[in-house]
């Protein structure tokens, strides 16, 4: 069973305005679940969200830049996985 955390709780924990997280959600940096009037993030996605928050807070990267960086990182991870699978295939023959 997945655990979820509210945007309000995350904003409070990270000492940031809720609007920053809401803007990240508009860019679909991480998936969000809406329950009633609460927006929730799966705890499995916290690392990715916190990485995006560091880009924003520590490096001053804007939301468009964060979006691009996150998408490129996802593509890079997929390519790395593909290379590993191809190496296994080549090694087994």
C-alpha positions in Angstrom: 0.0 0.0 0.0 1.3 3.4 -1.0 1.7 6.2 1.5 0.9 9.8 0.6 1.8 13.1 2.1 0.0 16.4 1.6 1.3 19.4 -0.2 0.6 21.5 3.0 2.8 19.2 5.1 5.6 19.2 2.5 5.6 23.0 2.3 5.7 23.3 6.1 8.5 20.7 6.4 10.6 22.4 3.7 9.8 25.9 4.9 8.5 27.0 1.5 5.4 28.6 0.2 2.7 26.1 -0.9 2.5 28.0 -4.2 6.0 26.8 -5.2 4.9 23.1 -4.8 1.7 23.9 -6.7 3.6 25.4 -9.6 5.8 22.3 -9.7 2.7 20.2 -9.9 1.5 22.2 -12.8 4.6 21.2 -14.6 3.9 17.6 -13.6 7.3 17.2 -11.9 5.7 14.4 -9.9 2.2 12.9 -10.1 -0.4 14.2 -7.7 -3.5 12.6 -6.2 -6.5 14.8 -5.3 -8.6 13.6 -2.4 -11.4 16.0 -1.5 -9.7 19.4 -1.2 -6.2 18.0 -0.5 -3.4 17.4 -3.0 -1.3 14.4 -2.1 2.1 13.1 -3.3 3.1 9.5 -3.2 6.0 9.1 -0.8 7.7 7.0 -3.5 8.1 10.3 -5.5 9.6 12.3 -2.6 13.2 12.0 -3.8 12.3 13.4 -7.2 10.3 16.2 -5.7 13.1 17.1 -3.2 15.6 17.1 -6.0 13.5 19.6 -7.8 13.1 21.7 -4.7 16.9 21.8 -4.3 17.3 23.0 -7.9 14.8 25.7 -7.2 16.0 26.8 -3.7 19.7 26.2 -3.8 20.5 26.9 -7.5 17.7 29.3 -8.4 16.6 27.2 -11.4 13.1 28.3 -12.7 10.2 25.9 -13.1 10.8 25.6 -16.9 14.4 24.6 -16.2 13.4 22.2 -13.5 10.9 20.6 -15.9 13.6 20.1 -18.6 16.1 18.8 -16.1 13.7 16.3 -14.6 12.6 15.1 -18.1 16.2 14.7 -19.3 17.1 12.8 -16.1 14.2 10.4 -16.6 15.3 9.8 -20.2 18.9 9.3 -19.1 17.8 6.7 -16.6 15.7 4.9 -19.2 18.7 4.9 -21.6 21.0 3.6 -18.9 18.5 0.7 -18.2 18.3 0.0 -21.9 22.1 -0.2 -22.1 22.2 -2.6 -19.2 19.6 -4.8 -20.8 21.5 -4.8 -24.1 24.8 -5.7 -22.3 23.0 -8.6 -20.6 21.7 -9.8 -24.0 25.1 -9.5 -25.6 26.8 -11.3 -22.7 24.4 -14.2 -22.8 25.2 -14.9 -26.5 
